[in-house]
Amino acid sequence: VFNKLAFRFSKVVPVSISKKVAETVSQVYGSKIFSPIIYNGIDTQRFSNSKRIKKADEQLVLINIARFDEHKNHRLLIEAFEKALGMQPNMELWLGCY
C-alpha cells in the first residue's frame, strides 16, 4: 500500500532490473506507473566459460549470491536445481548471502 501511494502521488520511481520486473511493476501498481529499466552493470561475459568444453564427468558448480529473502525466490531456484540434477548429476548448488 505504501509503495502504491508513493509511486502514484509522490516523486518515487520504481527502478526495474529487467523487462519482466518492469512488467510486474505495471501489473502490481498499475499501467500508469513508469519503471525505468537499469540492467545489471556487471559485464557477465567476463565470467563466460564458452571457450572451455566441459567433460561429461566434470563437476559443475552453480553459485547464487543474494540476500535470503522471499522476493529472491530461493525455493524456485532449489526446485529447478533438483530437476536439472536429474539430467546432470555432477552438479552442486552453492548459496551465499550478503
Secondary structure, DSSP 8 states (H G I E B T S, - for coil): -HHHHHHHHSS----BSSHHHHHHHHHHH-TT----B----S-GGGG--TTS---TTS-EEEEEE----GGG-HHHHHHHHHHHHHH--SEEEEEE--
